[in-house]
Amino acid sequence: MVTEIIARLIGGAILATGGWRLGEYISQVWGPELYVPWVLGLTILGLVLGLLATPYLSVRFAHNLVLQIESIPTSRLLSTILGGVLGLLVALLLSIPLSRVPGWLGLGLPVALSVLLAYVGGFLLSRGERDVFAHLLPSDLSTNGSGGGNILLDTSAIIDGRIADVTQTGFLRGTIVIPSFILDELRHIADSSDSLRRARGRRGLEMLNRLRQETEIPVRVLDIAIRDGLEVDAMLVDVAKEMNGSIVTTDYNLNRVAQIHGVPVLNVNELSNSLKPVVLPGEGMTVRVIQEGKEPGQGVGFLDDGTMVVIEGGNRFVNRDLEVLVTRMLQTSTGSIVFAQPKRG
């Protein structure tokens, strides 16, 4: 805030001085009777423009530029610099004959050519598929020193909360990145008039505080706004692609969209399912039947880890413990379903 105020004052003073000098010049050319209106008008105009526009052209521009540079992998940044240098070298060779052109073209053409080729060279090598340093640099340097890359959290993964437990186990390495538009979505959910949504949003904010306080993995908030026409999920995928990072989520649709775009996804549900004990067909167990199933005659129970057990002919044993035999298992992206039947005899 203080920096913006200082920038406004300096910008206002500079543009007001420029307006004053321009007004003096106009009055000298068009007549001294125009001195007061032109000098006064242009001075006030310069002051107003400086006070209003300077932060957007200086402080905020520099802040956004730094954030953009921080989000670019080191290898890609070095490749862009290399492309710009190569473009300047080519421009230098081509400028030798162009500099002999008489007049202002002899100076203007080499300068324009240098700017153009430096931009083209940097643009070409900044593409991910042309990142010449990606395989040369150690993984920790090519991912902004994080050791395992940037890990972007989706709203669903934050509210779910299990990611906080996973980070404490040491299985994740890197920097956890939370875009500001994800925080905005969490705050919006926490302020909802619906009590369930409000509780979910507050749980997500509590999980974020836990991540910052209890985990050893660095947690960084990326100040970036949603681009026009993009939804939160689409923006998250774009940011992950730009940062060469991965997404942690429990959202099935976001999982599939990110995979289509080539963004690595860490699905907490899939991780949880892969760590569940394997139940084999023919194995016996005791399950408490909680309710009737969707199909006639079915009963539904749950294992200790939350796995659903569908029992054929189990509707007669609701609110009772029942010994069953596993007949088959169904694995889905949201979890496992065990099918069983009452144990005979």
N, C-alpha and C positions, 0 to 999 in steps of 0.2 A: 504493500500500500504506500509506504513512504517513498519507495523507488518510483512508483507511478507519479506521485505528486511532484517529485523533483524533476522527472522527465517532462511533465506537463509545463512546469515553470520555465525550464530551459528551452523547450520547444516553442512556447509562447513568446519568450523574449527574442529568440532568433528570428522567428517568422514576423514578429511585429517590427523588428529592426529592418528586415528585408522589405516589408510593406512600406515602411517609412521612406527608405531609400528609393524604392520604385516610384512612390508618389512624387518625390522631389524630381526625379528624372522626367516623369511625364509632364510636370508643371513647367520644367525648363523647355521642353519641346513644344508643348501646346499653348503655353502662356502662363505668366505668373498669377493671373486671376484664378487659376484652377489649383493653386498650391494648397489651400486649406482643405477643400473637399477631397482631393485625391490623397494627400498625405494622411489626413485624419481617417478617411474611409479605409485605405489599404492597411494602415497600422492596426486599426481595430479588427479588420478581417484576418490579418496575419496572426494577431493575438488569439482570436477565437479558434482558428484552425489549429494553431500550435497547442492550445490547451486541450482540445478535443481529440486530435488525431495522433499526437506524438506517441502516447503509450502503445498504440496499435502498430506504429511503424518502428518502434525501438524496443521497449521492454518486453511486450507480449510477443512480438515477432522473434526476438532473441530467445525467449523462454520456449516457445513452440519449436524453434529450430533445434535447441538443445535436446528437447524431448524426442524429436524425430531422429536425431543423430544417435541418441542413446538406444533407440529401439532397433537400429540397424546392426546386424551382426558385424563383428570386427572384420571378418574376412571379406564381406561384401563392401564395407567401407574402403578397405585397402584396394580392392579391385576397382572401385569407382575412381579413386585417386590415380591408380595406375593408368586407367583408361584416359583420364584427363591429361596426364603427362604425355602419353603416347600421341594423343590428338594435338597437343602443343608442338611436339617434335615434328610431326608431319606438316603442321601449319608453318613451322619455321623454315622447312625446306621449300615449301611452295611460295613463301613470302619473299624469297630472294629475288626471283624475277619480277614479282609484282611490285616490289619497292622501287623499281626503276621507272615505273609509270609516272609521267610528269603530273604535277598538280597535287590536289588534295587526295586523289585516288591512290597515289603512291603511299600515303600514310593510312588512309581509311580501309583499303582492301586488306592489307596484312592484319590489321587489328580485328576486323570483322571475321576474317578467316580463322584467326586464332580462337576467338570466342566460339565460333560454330563448331570447329573440329574438337575443341576441348569438351564441349557439351556432348557431342556425338560419341566421342570415345568414352567418356564417363558413363553415359547412358547405356551403351552397348555392354560394357563390362559390369554394370550394376545388376544386370539380370541374373537371377539365381542359377540358371543353367550354365552361365559363363563365369561363375565365381571361381577364378583361378587359384585363390588362396584357401578355398574350402577344405581341400585335401592336404594342404601343406602346413596349416597352422594346427597346433594342439586343440583338442575339442574345447578346453576351458577358455582359450583365447578367442576362438571363433564364435563363441556364444556369450560374449560380454563378460568373461571371467566367472561365469556361474558354475562351471564344472559339469553341469548336466543340461544346460540350456534354460530357456525361459518357459515357465509353466503357467499358463493362463487359466484362472479359475472361472468357471461358469456359475451363474446364480444358483442353479440346482445343486451343484457340488458343494457350494458354501452352505446352503440351507441343510443339506443332507448331513454334514458334519463329520462324516467318517474320514475325510481327507486330513483332518487335524490329527487323528490317531495314526494314519498312515505316515505322515511326515515325522512323527516322533519315533517311528521304528527305524528310520535311516534308509528306507528303500528308495526314497525320492532324493535326487540331487539336482541342484540348480537354483534358480531364483523364482519364487512365486510372484507372478505379476497379476495385479488386480486392476483392470481398466476402470477409470472413473465412471463410465456409463454403467458398469456392473454395480458399483456402489449406489449410483442414482436409482437403479432398478430395485435394489434391496431396500433403500430408504422409502421408495414409493410403496413397496409391499408392506413394510413395517408401519406405514401411516394409513393403510387401507381401513375402510370402515368395517370390512368383514373380519370377524374375530379370528378365524382360522388363518387367513392370509396374514393378518397382523402378527400372530404368534410365530408364523414361519419366517417372516421378515426379521423379527427381533432375534429369533434363534440364529439366523444367518449373520447378523451383526455381532452377536456374542461369539460365534465361531471365528469371525475375523479377528476379534480381540484376542481370542485364545491362540490363533495362529501367530500373531505378532508377539505375544508374550511368552509362549511356552515352547515354540519350535526353534531349532537352530538354523533352519533354512531362511535365507534372507527373504523378506516380504517387501515388495515395492508397489506403490500405487502409481499407475500410469495416467497422467492427466491428458485425456484425449476425449473429444466429443464425438457423438454419432454423426456420421456424414449424412447429408440429405438423401432421403429415399431408402436408407438402409435400416433394417431391424437390428435388434441387439445381437441375435445369433449370427447374422450375416456380418455385422461389424466385428464380432469377436473372431470369426474365421479369417477376415481380412487382416486384422491386427496380428494374429498368429502367423499368417503367411509372411507378413512384412518382417516380423521379429524372428522368423525361423524357429518358432516355438511350438509347443504342444498344448492341447486343451484338456483340462480335467472336467468331466461332466457326468451326470447321471441321466441326461436327456437323450432318449433314443434317436429322435429326429436330428438333433445337433450332431450326434455321433456319426450318423450316415452322411450328412451334408459335409462335415469336415473331412471325412474319408474320401469323398468324391473330389474335393479340392486338394487332396494330398497332404492334409494337415494331420500329424500324429494325434491320436486321441487316447487318453487314459480314462476308461470308463470304470467308475468305482463299483458299479454293479457287477461288471464282468470280472473284476478283481476279486470281489467278495464270493462270486459263484465258483471261481477257480480254486478258492481256498476251502470250500465246504467239504465235509467228509463225503466220500463216495459211498452211495447206497447201491448195492448190487441186487438184481432180480433174484428172488428166492430167499433173501435175507429177512429174518423176522425182527420185529420191534413192537414196542408198546406205544400206542398213540391215544391221546384223549380226544374223542370226537367232540368238536365244538359246535358244529351246526350242520344242517343239511346242505347237500351240494346243489348245483344247478340242474343236473340231470336226475330223473326219478330214481330213488333208491340210494343215491350217493350220500356219503357223509364226509365231512371235511375236518381235518385236524392239522396241527402244525408241529414240526420238530423244534428242538430248543434253539436252533439257529434261524428259525423263521420259515423254513422250507414247508410249502403246502403239501399235505398228504390227502389225496382223494381216494376214498375207500368205497369200493363197490359193495352195495348192500349194507352200508354203515349207518344209514339213517335211523335204524332202530336202536342205535347205541349212543345217541346224543347225550352229552354230559357224563359219559362213562369212559373209563380206560378200556382199550381194546387191543388185544394182540393180533397183529396183522402180518401178512407176508407180502413183500414187495413184488409186483408183477412187471413193472417197467418204469422208466424215468423219461421225462420230457425236459430238455434243456432249452431255455429261451434266453433272450438278451436281458430280460428283467429278472430272471431267476430260474430255479428248478422246480418242477412239479413231480412228485412221487405218486404213482398209482399203486394201490394195494388192495388186498381183499382179506376178510376176516380169516384168521387161522382156524382150521378145522381140528376138532378133537381136542 
